[in-house]
């Protein structure tokens, strides 16, 4: 809103301006979905989630201007999440190894979300 617009509104910010400021970034929902996927994995459900992981990362990236650093962070997150799928789906993986892998995947999602937060929305 321009200074003239603020003056006309008696110093109040228009409702649409408030709505824009209070909304979470659009990629937040995709990052939440990735976290839910990783924390709900079982040996049987791990690999079928591969497409959902890719899709959520792709959608989140579509909300911001792409940069090489953001692309690298997204690639790293996908790779680390796929590693989680691999470890969780193995019969030979014990609970500690699975838990460590999931924590690593969640940390990579956090890193990507920080990059998305800092990126310019489209």
C-alpha positions in Angstrom: 0.0 0.0 0.0 1.3 3.4 -0.9 1.8 6.3 1.6 -1.2 8.0 0.0 -3.3 4.8 0.5 -2.3 4.7 4.1 -3.2 8.3 4.6 -6.6 7.7 3.0 -7.3 4.8 5.3 -6.4 6.9 8.4 -3.2 5.1 8.9 -4.8 1.6 8.8 -3.4 -1.2 6.7 -5.9 -2.6 4.2 -7.3 -6.1 5.2 -5.6 -7.6 2.1 -2.3 -6.2 3.2 -2.7 -7.7 6.7 -3.7 -11.1 5.2 -0.6 -11.1 3.1 1.6 -10.4 6.1 0.0 -13.0 8.3 0.0 -15.9 5.8 2.6 -18.5 6.2 4.8 -19.0 3.1 3.2 -21.4 0.7 6.0 -23.9 0.9 5.4 -24.5 4.6 2.6 -27.0 4.0 4.9 -29.0 1.7 7.7 -29.1 4.3 5.1 -30.2 6.9 4.0 -33.0 4.6 7.6 -34.2 4.2 8.1 -34.3 7.9 4.9 -36.3 8.3 6.0 -38.7 5.7 9.4 -39.4 7.3 8.0 -39.7 10.8 5.3 -42.2 9.7 7.5 -44.6 7.7 7.5 -48.3 8.3 9.4 -51.0 6.5 6.4 -51.7 4.3 5.4 -48.1 3.5 8.9 -46.6 2.9 9.5 -47.0 -0.9 6.0 -46.0 -2.0 6.6 -42.6 -0.5 9.4 -41.8 -3.0 7.0 -40.0 -5.4 5.4 -38.0 -2.6 8.8 -36.8 -1.4 9.7 -35.6 -4.9 6.4 -34.0 -5.5 6.4 -32.0 -2.2 9.9 -30.8 -2.9 9.0 -29.8 -6.5 5.8 -28.0 -5.4 7.7 -26.1 -2.6 10.3 -25.0 -5.1 7.6 -23.7 -7.5 6.6 -21.0 -4.9 10.0 -19.3 -5.0 12.5 -18.0 -7.4 15.0 -20.7 -8.2 18.7 -20.2 -7.4 21.6 -22.6 -7.8 22.0 -22.8 -4.0 18.3 -23.6 -3.5 18.5 -26.2 -6.2 21.5 -27.8 -4.4 19.6 -27.7 -1.1 16.6 -29.4 -2.7 18.7 -32.1 -4.3 20.5 -32.7 -1.0 17.1 -33.0 0.8 15.7 -35.4 -1.8 18.9 -37.6 -1.6 18.8 -37.6 2.2 15.1 -38.4 2.3 15.6 -41.2 -0.2 18.4 -42.6 2.0 15.9 -42.6 4.8 13.6 -44.7 2.7 16.4 -47.1 1.9 17.4 -47.6 5.5 13.8 -47.8 6.9 12.8 -50.4 4.3 15.8 -52.7 5.0 15.0 -55.7 7.2 18.5 -55.6 8.6 18.2 -52.0 9.9 17.7 -51.8 13.6 15.6 -49.2 15.4 18.5 -47.0 16.2 19.7 -46.8 12.6 16.2 -46.0 11.4 15.8 -43.3 14.0 19.2 -41.7 13.1 18.3 -41.8 9.4 14.9 -40.1 10.1 16.6 -37.4 12.2 19.0 -36.8 9.4 16.2 -36.5 6.9 14.3 -34.1 9.1 17.4 -32.0 9.5 17.7 -31.8 5.7 14.1 -30.7 5.5 14.8 -27.9 8.0 17.8 -26.8 6.0 15.7 -26.7 2.8 12.9 -24.8 4.6 15.3 -22.1 5.8 16.5 -21.7 2.2 12.9 -21.5 0.9 12.1 -18.9 3.7 14.9 -16.7 2.5 14.1 -17.1 -1.2 12.0 -14.5 -3.2 8.4 -15.7 -3.6 7.0 -15.8 -7.2 
